[in-house]
Amino acid sequence: MKKAHVFLGSILVLATVALVGCGVSAHVEKDPSVDLGNYKTFAWLNDHESLKKEGKHYQNFQEKTLRDLVNSQLEKNGWRMVKSNPDVLVDYDIMVENDVKNESESVYSRPTVRYFYNPYTRRINSVYYPSQYLGENNYSVPYKSGTITLNFVDTKSNNLVWQGWAETEITNKRLQQDDMKKVVKAIFKKFNADVASR
């Protein structure tokens, strides 16, 4: 019974480690002299000009989803989106690229059983040889990486005051809504910590 509890405990620990390992981690660069809590309004950088430059008069689903997610997170922090005189201009970059990750797996020998004849007892006996650890098999696995970067520019100084980015492994050619939610959530976890730290 005690062994069963230890076994179940080990499984729970491994599952927790696996879930933590699958999480998206975000990275941040910021101007240490700036207090993000002082900002209350925002607008998207080149909101309409970028669409005109590309010759289209609409946002694609990916852009709209990202903006909606970011707007929601900023509004949770008490920020308001305005059309004129914002405190901060928000810009973003979405990048999908091919990447390679290194993985490894343990290699073990096959367990074997050998038989031998004992002339003294006149019997055939068996000896079990358990599998043994032989080392690690290292290999590379190609995958697609999706990265979102958010930039916050102070409108008075025209300086970049905060930048956050996060990357996740994706299965399609572009970031899907669920991927974007995970990435934006990870970025704003860092953003919220920076706001709270001042």
C-alpha positions in Angstrom: 0.0 0.0 0.0 2.8 2.4 0.9 4.5 1.6 -2.5 1.2 2.5 -4.3 1.2 5.9 -2.6 4.8 6.6 -3.5 4.1 5.6 -7.1 1.0 7.8 -7.3 2.9 10.7 -5.8 5.7 10.3 -8.3 3.2 10.4 -11.2 1.6 13.6 -9.8 5.0 15.3 -9.5 5.9 14.2 -13.1 2.6 15.5 -14.4 3.1 18.8 -12.7 6.6 19.2 -14.1 5.3 18.3 -17.6 2.5 20.9 -17.4 4.9 23.6 -16.2 7.3 22.7 -18.9 4.5 23.2 -21.5 3.8 26.7 -20.4 4.7 29.8 -22.5 7.4 32.0 -21.0 7.5 35.7 -21.9 10.4 38.1 -21.9 10.5 41.8 -21.3 12.6 44.8 -21.9 11.6 48.1 -20.3 12.7 51.6 -19.5 13.4 51.5 -15.7 12.7 55.2 -15.3 9.1 54.8 -16.5 6.1 54.0 -14.3 3.6 52.1 -16.4 0.9 52.9 -13.7 1.0 56.6 -14.9 -0.5 55.6 -18.3 -4.2 55.5 -18.7 -5.0 55.7 -22.5 -3.7 54.0 -25.6 -4.1 53.7 -29.3 -2.7 51.4 -32.0 0.3 52.7 -33.9 -0.5 53.5 -37.5 -3.9 52.1 -37.0 -5.3 53.0 -40.4 -2.1 54.0 -42.3 -0.7 50.4 -42.2 -3.9 49.1 -43.8 -3.8 51.7 -46.6 -0.1 50.9 -47.3 -0.9 47.3 -47.8 -3.8 48.3 -50.1 -6.5 46.8 -47.9 -9.2 48.4 -45.9 -9.7 45.7 -43.3 -7.9 43.7 -40.7 -7.3 40.0 -41.2 -8.6 37.6 -38.5 -5.2 37.2 -36.9 -4.7 41.0 -36.5 -8.2 41.4 -35.2 -7.9 38.6 -32.7 -4.6 39.9 -31.4 -5.9 43.4 -31.0 -9.0 42.2 -29.2 -6.9 40.2 -26.8 -4.5 43.1 -26.1 -7.4 45.6 -25.7 -9.1 43.3 -23.2 -5.9 42.9 -21.1 -5.2 46.6 -21.1 -8.8 47.4 -20.2 -8.4 45.0 -17.2 -5.5 47.3 -16.1 -7.8 50.4 -16.3 -6.5 51.6 -19.6 -8.9 53.1 -22.3 -8.5 53.0 -26.0 -8.8 56.5 -27.4 -8.8 58.0 -30.9 -6.8 61.1 -30.1 -4.0 62.1 -27.7 -3.2 58.7 -26.2 -0.6 58.3 -23.5 0.9 55.2 -25.3 1.0 53.9 -28.8 0.8 50.1 -29.0 2.5 48.2 -31.9 2.9 44.5 -32.5 4.8 42.0 -34.6 3.7 38.5 -35.4 6.4 36.1 -36.7 6.2 32.4 -37.7 9.4 30.6 -38.5 10.8 27.1 -38.8 13.0 26.1 -35.9 14.7 23.1 -34.5 14.6 21.7 -30.9 17.0 19.2 -29.4 15.5 16.3 -27.7 16.9 13.2 -26.0 15.7 9.9 -24.8 17.2 7.3 -22.5 18.5 4.1 -24.2 18.3 0.8 -22.3 19.5 -2.7 -23.3 16.9 -5.4 -23.7 16.4 -7.7 -20.6 17.5 -11.2 -21.3 17.3 -14.6 -19.8 20.2 -17.1 -20.2 20.0 -20.8 -19.5 22.8 -23.0 -18.4 23.2 -26.6 -17.5 24.4 -27.5 -14.0 26.2 -30.8 -14.2 26.1 -31.3 -10.4 22.4 -30.9 -10.1 21.7 -32.2 -13.6 19.3 -29.4 -14.1 18.9 -26.5 -16.5 18.8 -23.2 -14.6 17.9 -19.7 -15.8 19.5 -16.4 -15.0 17.7 -13.1 -15.6 19.7 -10.1 -16.7 17.6 -6.9 -16.4 17.9 -4.0 -18.8 20.7 -1.6 -18.2 21.1 2.1 -19.0 23.3 2.6 -22.0 23.1 6.4 -22.4 21.1 9.1 -24.2 20.0 9.2 -27.8 20.1 12.9 -28.9 18.2 14.0 -32.0 16.8 17.2 -33.5 13.1 17.8 -34.2 11.9 20.5 -36.6 8.9 22.5 -35.6 7.2 25.8 -36.3 7.6 28.6 -33.8 5.1 31.5 -33.4 6.3 34.7 -31.7 4.3 37.8 -30.8 6.0 41.0 -29.8 4.2 44.0 -28.2 5.8 47.4 -28.1 4.6 50.4 -26.0 5.7 53.8 -27.2 5.3 57.0 -25.0 3.7 59.6 -27.2 5.3 62.6 -25.4 8.9 61.4 -25.6 8.4 59.1 -28.7 10.5 56.5 -26.9 9.9 52.8 -26.6 9.1 52.3 -22.9 8.1 48.6 -22.7 8.5 45.6 -24.9 7.2 42.1 -24.2 7.4 39.0 -26.4 6.7 35.3 -26.1 7.0 32.3 -28.3 5.0 29.0 -28.6 5.2 25.9 -30.7 2.5 25.9 -33.4 1.1 23.1 -35.6 -0.2 25.3 -38.5 1.4 27.9 -40.8 0.1 30.7 -38.7 -0.8 31.4 -35.1 -4.3 30.2 -34.2 -6.6 31.9 -31.7 -5.7 29.5 -28.9 -2.0 30.0 -29.5 -2.5 33.8 -29.4 -4.4 33.6 -26.2 -1.6 31.7 -24.5 1.1 34.0 -25.8 -0.7 37.2 -24.9 -1.6 35.9 -21.5 2.1 35.1 -20.8 3.2 38.6 -22.0 0.6 40.4 -19.8 1.6 38.3 -16.8 4.9 40.1 -17.0 3.2 43.4 -17.8 1.0 43.1 -14.7 4.0 42.3 -12.6 5.8 45.4 -13.9 2.8 47.6 -13.2 2.4 46.2 -9.7 6.1 46.6 -8.9 6.1 50.4 -9.1 
